[in-house]
């Protein structure tokens, strides 16, 4: 499911993903393992959250931006 | 004379071309599926009878596909709103929930990339195609069906089973093979190996046609 709505705010799924990252699930593999979501959905959701400025990615690891922290 | 440009279509054994497309579950890329098998399939149009029966049938086999690490991704030249309305209608009227994403290929980018539009059938609709892509992104099977013929889901499941069996055991699968049936041992490549083959304990009709149970 989309993680960012058309108004640029995180959806419920997006907030759940941001929460997962905050709790240390910083890679797609960890999120898939913990949540049971399909990998394609996790990858696309993380990409949406990066593009919208809620997450940043370095060497395959995701972390919250200040904007992302502000959502939680 | 005017030259026409025909894009090279992807063929079995080649890397499937990367794309990014809007779907009913957000923007997806082919590479999002790396690590799992993918059945990318097109249908002519939303709210049409044969496609509706196919979508219900795809939904029915989806759990079996997922057990085989295989995802479904539909496509037609319709908008996301149309897909959503159709999927809601199928659930409301037919009681079948469609849980896999559907590409809204209004600009025909993905359908052109994969050769899903056959102008002699329709210039605006995709024919019924099935592209089976392996976890490394390699095209392993391509099926084309005309607009009037709905697909056979058991055949699609059978192909997934056959490809995965081939990959795991380095064997081939004979005509009408089903999971659990004997498989074909790859034929020997030398005269010496052919001589030895019939003594190796397989069920051999002759040196080039030997079966074994897995």
Boltz contact constraints between the chains, C-beta under 6 A:
constraints:
  - contact:
      token1: [A, 1]
      token2: [B, 25]
      max_distance: 6.0
  - contact:
      token1: [A, 2]
      token2: [B, 26]
      max_distance: 6.0
  - contact:
      token1: [A, 39]
      token2: [B, 35]
      max_distance: 6.0
  - contact:
      token1: [A, 40]
      token2: [B, 32]
      max_distance: 6.0
  - contact:
      token1: [A, 40]
      token2: [B, 33]
      max_distance: 6.0
  - contact:
      token1: [A, 43]
      token2: [B, 32]
      max_distance: 6.0
  - contact:
      token1: [A, 44]
      token2: [B, 26]
      max_distance: 6.0
  - contact:
      token1: [A, 44]
      token2: [B, 28]
      max_distance: 6.0
  - contact:
      token1: [A, 44]
      token2: [B, 32]
      max_distance: 6.0
